[in-house]
Amino acid sequence: MEQLEKLFNRIISRTRINLREFDFDIDAYVQNIIPLEQLTKFYGFYGITAHHPIHFSFKHSNLAGSYFLGKCSTLNSILYKSDIRGDELKLKGETFDAHGTGIVLDEDEMISIKNSLLIKTLVHNFSHDPEKVDLFLIKNTISNAYANIHGAPMDGCFLGPFSTVDLTTLHDCVIGTFSYVQVGTLAHTFVPPGRVWVKNGDVFDFTYQFPEDELKHYIYFKQEEGPVGRFMDFAEDRKPDFQRLYNVVHMESPLEVPLGASINRYSVFQGESHIEENVLVAQRAFIESSWLGKGANAQENCYISDSRLEGYNVTAHGATIIHAHLNQKVFAGFNSFLQGTEKCPLTVGSGCIIMPHTIIHPDAPLEIPPDYLVWGYIRKEEDLADHSISLEELSRVRDKINIGDMRFRGDGSAFVHAFRHRIEHILEANGAYFDGEMNRGHAQKGQNISFNIIQPYPRGPQEGLYPSTEIHP
């Protein structure tokens, strides 16, 4: 394991150099978080379909428990139980619009991970950096458990547990625990834990800061121990349910799969569940005793339990929905946590936008009206006054509005339009509108996929490293 230890320390050193301007002890966030012997226990695996170009290149890396789809490469990196999903990468000949200028791709885009440590991290979407349209590069970066890197190239960064960087290019940044950032470009910035920040140039700027004392009940980083709190307890309790998926080669579908729907072989179903046409259930999603209506989806690391989604619902990466009834076209953002109970169920009206990294944990039955924007930390109905606004009212904002700890500046109509447009794009990309012939998306393209496994050196100086591998069509 000598070479693996050297690689681990090398990655930490490189990231530490990039973040030297901050008073940030990166070693406390990394050392002892993953016992290196864990990295020898799990195989890596990649998917092959007729719809996605393939080119896998793995060099001097550990890929324990990690999944790859599309064109991906790793160099001098450690990826532990991470999902590198390249099914939305740009293709050769496509035109990428960069601030009104069309850039035609000369070759297929590739996800490239160099000198990085990703722990239970999702990488998805495509590069939005106009200077690197054919390369989604993650370099000299460390990400912690259940972080999301979504359309976000980065160099020299640290991502805390349950953080999300969305459609943003990062350079030398620290993104705190449970923070969400979608701001286009960010450099040399320390984003504190619990910050939700959505900014589009001078058009609009939305910010919210979670109360630190409340957030600690759900997730915080305990130095030299790792992430702890309700979120981690919830995920750890369900770990054994996923383990059995990796112990067998072939598995029968847990339920009848209707036309246009797709259930990933590495998802978990328990209890009596039902899915309708064009539903997408991604790898590492957990569905228990729930109903997913037509065109609904459950992305990676989603948990949906004792709930009903009426249809065309977007459950973004890492979202949790428990004892809830979501009417049509409800968007549950990245790493949002919607936890009703049998005695205190949650009902969300149609057309609502639950902002990424929102916690709704009611201590009494709670109903959210249709077409509302919801954010922050909500325990009771009275909290909605400081943590929600109707989309119609927000659309009338032209300057600024402050509600509780939320600050909004700019054009509210543009903000609402941008979110609604993106939700429609997600539904289209996932195949929610497939009619049997037209509008194919991820749900249909993922119906026929083969998985292949790769294993590390079992002993010797290179124990835990994977042999350098090139896989072409």
C-alpha positions in Angstrom: 0.0 0.0 0.0 3.1 2.2 -0.1 2.2 3.8 -3.4 -1.4 4.5 -2.4 -0.2 6.3 0.8 2.2 8.4 -1.3 -0.6 9.3 -3.7 -3.0 10.2 -0.8 -0.4 12.6 0.8 0.5 14.0 -2.6 -3.1 15.0 -3.3 -3.4 16.7 0.1 -0.2 18.6 -0.4 -1.2 19.9 -3.8 -4.6 21.1 -2.6 -3.1 22.7 0.5 -0.8 24.8 -1.7 -3.7 26.1 -3.7 -5.6 27.1 -0.5 -2.6 28.6 1.4 -4.2 32.0 1.5 -6.9 30.8 3.8 -6.7 30.0 7.5 -7.9 26.5 6.7 -6.5 23.3 8.2 -7.2 20.9 5.3 -5.5 18.0 7.1 -8.1 18.0 9.8 -10.8 17.5 7.2 -9.0 14.6 5.4 -6.6 12.7 7.6 -8.2 9.5 9.0 -11.5 10.2 7.2 -10.9 7.2 5.0 -8.9 4.3 6.3 -6.8 3.4 3.3 -7.5 -0.3 3.7 -11.1 0.5 2.7 -9.8 1.5 -0.7 -8.9 -2.1 -1.4 -12.3 -3.6 -0.6 -14.5 -2.3 -3.5 -14.3 -2.7 -7.2 -14.8 0.1 -9.7 -17.3 -0.2 -12.6 -18.2 1.5 -15.8 -21.3 1.4 -18.0 -21.5 0.9 -21.7 -24.6 1.9 -23.8 -25.3 2.4 -27.5 -26.0 6.1 -26.8 -22.9 7.4 -25.1 -19.4 7.7 -26.6 -16.9 5.8 -24.5 -13.2 6.4 -23.7 -12.1 5.4 -20.2 -8.5 6.2 -19.2 -7.5 5.3 -15.6 -3.8 5.9 -14.6 -2.2 5.7 -11.2 -5.5 6.0 -9.4 -7.8 4.3 -6.9 -11.4 3.9 -8.1 -12.9 2.0 -5.1 -16.7 1.6 -5.5 -16.9 4.4 -8.1 -19.0 4.4 -11.3 -18.1 5.9 -14.7 -20.3 6.6 -17.7 -19.3 8.4 -20.9 -15.8 9.7 -21.7 -13.8 9.9 -18.4 -10.2 9.9 -17.4 -8.4 9.9 -14.0 -4.8 10.6 -13.3 -3.1 10.4 -9.9 -6.5 10.5 -8.1 -8.5 8.7 -5.5 -12.2 8.3 -6.1 -14.1 6.5 -3.3 -17.7 5.5 -4.0 -18.2 8.4 -6.4 -20.4 8.7 -9.5 -18.7 10.2 -12.6 -21.7 10.5 -14.9 -20.8 11.7 -18.4 -24.2 11.2 -20.1 -24.7 15.0 -20.6 -21.2 15.8 -22.0 -21.2 17.9 -25.2 -20.6 16.0 -28.4 -18.3 16.7 -31.4 -20.0 19.1 -33.8 -22.3 20.6 -31.2 -22.4 24.4 -30.8 -21.9 25.8 -27.3 -23.4 29.2 -26.7 -20.9 31.3 -24.7 -22.3 34.8 -24.0 -23.9 35.0 -27.5 -20.9 33.5 -29.3 -21.3 30.0 -30.8 -18.3 27.7 -30.3 -18.4 24.4 -32.3 -16.7 21.5 -30.6 -13.9 19.8 -32.5 -14.2 16.7 -30.4 -16.3 15.1 -27.7 -16.1 16.6 -24.3 -14.4 14.5 -21.6 -14.4 14.5 -17.8 -10.8 14.7 -16.6 -9.9 14.2 -12.9 -6.3 14.9 -11.9 -4.5 14.9 -8.6 -7.9 14.9 -6.7 -9.6 13.0 -3.9 -13.4 12.6 -4.3 -15.3 10.9 -1.5 -18.9 9.8 -2.3 -19.1 12.6 -4.7 -21.3 13.1 -7.8 -19.9 14.6 -11.0 -22.5 15.3 -13.7 -23.6 17.6 -16.5 -20.9 19.4 -18.6 -18.4 22.2 -18.5 -19.8 25.7 -18.6 -16.4 27.2 -19.0 -16.2 28.9 -22.4 -12.4 28.6 -22.4 -12.6 24.8 -22.0 -15.7 23.7 -23.8 -14.5 20.2 -24.5 -12.8 19.5 -21.1 -14.6 19.1 -17.8 -11.5 19.4 -15.6 -11.3 18.7 -11.9 -7.8 19.2 -10.6 -6.0 19.5 -7.3 -9.4 19.2 -5.5 -10.7 17.4 -2.5 -14.4 16.8 -2.0 -16.1 15.3 1.0 -19.1 13.0 1.5 -22.2 13.6 -0.6 -20.8 16.7 -2.4 -22.1 17.5 -5.9 -19.9 18.8 -8.7 -22.5 19.7 -11.3 -21.3 21.3 -14.5 -18.5 22.8 -12.4 -14.9 22.6 -13.5 -12.5 23.4 -10.6 -8.8 23.7 -9.7 -7.4 23.8 -6.2 -10.6 23.6 -4.2 -12.1 21.9 -1.1 -15.8 20.9 -0.9 -17.2 20.2 2.5 -19.8 17.4 3.1 -23.2 17.8 1.4 -22.0 20.8 -0.5 -22.9 21.6 -4.1 -21.2 23.6 -6.8 -23.6 24.0 -9.7 -22.8 25.5 -13.1 -19.9 27.4 -11.7 -16.1 27.4 -12.5 -14.0 27.4 -9.3 -10.4 28.4 -8.7 -8.8 28.1 -5.2 -12.0 28.1 -3.2 -13.3 26.5 0.0 -17.0 25.6 -0.1 -18.3 24.9 3.4 -20.4 22.1 4.7 -24.0 22.1 3.2 -23.3 25.2 1.1 -24.7 25.6 -2.4 -23.1 27.8 -5.0 -24.3 28.7 -8.5 -22.6 32.0 -9.4 -20.9 31.4 -12.8 -17.3 31.9 -11.8 -15.7 32.1 -8.4 -12.0 32.4 -7.3 -10.1 32.8 -4.1 -13.3 32.7 -2.0 -14.2 31.0 1.3 -17.9 30.2 1.4 -19.0 29.5 5.0 -21.0 26.4 5.9 -24.8 26.7 5.3 -24.6 29.4 2.6 -27.1 29.2 -0.3 -26.0 31.5 -3.1 -27.5 31.9 -6.6 -26.2 34.7 -8.7 -26.4 35.6 -12.4 -24.2 38.6 -13.1 -26.0 41.8 -12.5 -29.4 40.2 -13.2 -30.2 38.7 -9.8 -28.5 37.6 -6.6 -30.2 35.3 -4.0 -28.5 34.5 -0.7 -29.5 32.7 2.5 -27.4 31.7 5.5 -28.5 28.8 7.7 -28.4 29.4 11.4 -25.3 27.5 12.6 -26.8 26.1 15.8 -29.7 24.5 13.9 -27.6 23.2 11.0 -25.4 21.3 13.4 -28.2 19.0 14.3 -28.3 17.8 10.6 -24.7 18.0 9.4 -21.4 19.4 10.5 -17.8 18.4 10.3 -16.2 17.1 13.4 -12.4 17.3 13.0 -10.6 14.1 12.8 -13.9 12.2 12.9 -15.6 13.4 9.8 -19.2 14.5 9.0 -21.8 13.8 11.6 -25.4 14.6 12.2 -28.9 13.5 11.1 -28.0 13.4 7.4 -25.0 11.1 8.0 -27.0 8.8 10.3 -29.8 8.5 7.8 -27.3 7.5 5.0 -25.3 5.2 7.2 -28.4 3.3 8.4 -29.2 2.4 4.8 -25.7 1.4 3.7 -26.4 -2.3 4.2 -29.3 -2.1 1.8 -26.9 -1.0 -1.0 -24.1 -3.4 -0.1 -26.0 -6.5 -1.4 -26.2 -4.9 -4.9 -22.4 -5.2 -5.2 -22.3 -8.8 -4.1 -24.1 -10.3 -7.1 -23.7 -10.1 -10.8 -27.3 -10.2 -12.0 -30.4 -9.0 -10.3 -34.0 -9.2 -11.2 -36.0 -6.0 -11.5 -37.6 -5.2 -8.1 -40.9 -4.3 -9.8 -42.6 -4.1 -13.1 -41.0 -1.4 -15.3 -43.5 0.4 -17.6 -42.9 1.9 -21.0 -40.1 4.4 -21.2 -39.1 4.0 -17.5 -35.6 3.1 -16.3 -34.4 1.6 -13.0 -30.7 1.5 -12.5 -29.3 -1.8 -11.5 -27.5 -0.1 -8.5 -30.7 1.4 -7.0 -32.6 0.0 -4.0 -36.3 -0.6 -3.8 -38.0 -1.7 -0.7 -41.7 -2.2 0.3 -44.5 -1.8 -2.1 -43.6 0.8 -4.6 -45.0 1.8 -8.0 -43.5 3.7 -10.9 -45.3 5.0 -14.0 -44.1 5.7 -17.6 -40.9 7.6 -18.2 -39.7 7.5 -14.6 -36.0 7.6 -14.1 -34.3 6.1 -11.0 -30.6 6.6 -11.0 -27.8 4.6 -9.4 -27.6 4.8 -5.6 -31.2 6.0 -5.3 -33.3 4.5 -2.5 -37.1 4.1 -3.0 -39.2 2.7 -0.2 -43.0 2.2 -0.2 -43.5 5.1 -2.6 -45.4 6.1 -5.8 -43.6 7.9 -8.6 -45.9 9.3 -11.2 -45.3 9.7 -14.9 -42.1 11.5 -15.8 -40.8 11.8 -12.2 -37.2 11.1 -11.4 -34.9 10.2 -8.5 -31.3 11.1 -9.1 -28.1 9.8 -7.4 -28.1 9.6 -3.6 -31.8 10.4 -3.4 -34.0 8.8 -0.7 -37.8 8.7 -1.3 -39.7 6.9 1.4 -43.5 6.6 2.2 -44.2 9.3 -0.3 -46.2 10.1 -3.4 -44.9 12.1 -6.3 -47.8 12.9 -8.7 -45.7 13.3 -11.9 -43.1 15.4 -13.7 -41.3 15.8 -10.4 -37.6 16.6 -10.3 -35.8 15.1 -7.3 -32.3 16.5 -7.8 -29.1 14.8 -6.7 -29.0 14.0 -3.0 -32.5 15.1 -2.2 -34.5 13.2 0.6 -38.3 13.0 0.6 -40.0 11.2 3.5 -43.7 11.0 4.3 -44.5 13.7 1.7 -47.1 14.2 -1.0 -45.6 16.2 -3.9 -48.1 17.4 -6.5 -47.1 17.7 -10.2 -44.0 19.6 -11.3 -42.5 20.1 -7.8 -38.7 20.7 -7.9 -36.8 19.4 -4.9 -33.3 20.9 -5.2 -29.9 19.4 -4.6 -29.4 17.9 -1.1 -32.8 19.2 0.1 -34.2 17.4 3.1 -38.0 17.1 3.2 -38.8 14.9 6.2 -42.4 14.6 7.2 -43.6 11.8 9.5 -46.6 9.5 9.6 -48.3 11.9 12.1 -46.8 15.1 10.6 -47.0 14.6 6.8 -45.8 17.2 4.3 -47.8 18.3 1.3 -46.3 20.4 -1.4 -48.5 22.2 -4.0 -47.9 21.9 -7.7 -45.3 24.0 -9.4 -43.4 24.7 -6.2 -39.6 25.2 -6.3 -37.9 23.9 -3.2 -34.5 25.6 -3.3 -31.4 23.4 -3.1 -30.2 22.7 0.4 -33.6 23.4 2.0 -34.5 21.6 5.2 -38.3 21.0 5.9 -38.7 19.0 9.0 -42.2 19.7 10.3 -43.4 19.0 13.9 -47.0 19.2 12.8 -48.8 18.5 9.4 -47.6 21.1 6.9 -49.0 22.2 3.6 -47.2 24.5 1.1 -49.4 26.3 -1.4 -48.9 25.8 -5.2 -46.3 27.9 -7.1 -44.2 29.0 -4.1 -40.4 29.3 -3.8 -39.3 27.8 -0.5 -35.8 27.9 1.1 -34.0 27.6 4.5 -35.0 25.8 7.6 -38.7 25.1 8.3 -40.2 23.3 11.3 -43.8 24.7 11.4 -46.3 26.6 9.4 -45.3 30.0 10.9 -41.8 29.5 9.5 -43.1 29.8 5.9 -43.6 33.5 6.4 -39.8 34.0 6.6 -38.8 31.2 4.2 -41.1 31.3 1.2 -42.7 33.6 -1.4 -45.2 33.1 -4.1 -43.6 32.9 -7.5 -46.0 35.5 -8.7 -44.9 38.0 -6.0 -41.3 37.3 -6.6 -41.8 37.9 -10.3 -42.9 41.5 -9.5 -39.6 42.3 -7.7 -37.4 44.7 -9.8 -34.9 45.9 -7.2 -34.6 44.0 -3.9 -36.5 42.1 -1.2 -35.5 40.8 2.2 -37.5 38.0 3.9 -36.1 36.8 7.2 -32.5 35.9 6.5 -32.9 35.7 2.7 -31.6 38.6 0.6 -32.6 39.0 -3.0 -31.3 41.7 -5.4 -32.3 42.2 -9.0 -35.0 41.0 -11.4 -37.4 38.5 -9.7 -39.1 37.7 -13.0 -35.7 36.6 -14.5 -35.0 34.4 -11.5 -38.3 32.6 -11.7 -38.0 32.2 -15.5 -34.5 30.8 -15.2 -35.6 28.2 -12.6 -38.7 27.2 -14.6 -36.7 26.9 -17.8 -34.1 24.8 -16.1 -36.7 22.5 -14.6 -38.2 22.0 -18.1 -34.8 21.2 -19.4 -34.2 18.6 -16.7 -37.5 16.9 -17.5 -36.7 16.9 -21.2 -33.2 15.6 -20.6 -34.5 12.8 -18.4 -37.0 11.7 -21.0 -40.1 12.7 -19.0 -41.9 13.7 -22.2 -41.1 10.5 -24.2 -44.1 9.5 -26.4 -42.9 6.1 -27.5 -40.9 7.5 -30.4 -39.8 11.1 -29.8 -38.2 12.9 -26.9 -35.9 10.2 -25.7 -33.8 11.1 -22.6 -31.8 9.4 -19.8 -34.7 7.2 -18.8 -35.0 5.6 -22.2 -31.2 5.6 -23.1 -30.4 3.9 -19.8 -32.7 1.0 -20.3 -30.1 -1.2 -21.9 -26.7 -0.8 -20.2 -24.0 -3.2 -19.4 -21.7 -2.9 -16.4 -18.1 -4.0 -16.3 -15.9 -4.1 -13.2 -12.3 -3.4 -12.6 -10.2 -4.4 -9.6 -7.1 -3.0 -7.9 -3.8 -4.7 -7.1 -4.5 -6.9 -4.1 -1.0 -7.0 -2.6 2.4 -5.5 -2.8 3.7 -1.9 -3.0 0.9 -1.0 -5.4 -1.9 -2.5 -3.3 -5.1 -0.4 -3.7 -4.0 1.2 -7.0 -5.7 0.1 -10.2 -3.6 -1.0 -13.2 -3.4 1.7 -15.8 -6.2 1.1 -18.3 -7.4 2.5 -21.6 -10.8 1.5 -22.9 -11.9 2.5 -26.4 -14.9 1.6 -28.5 
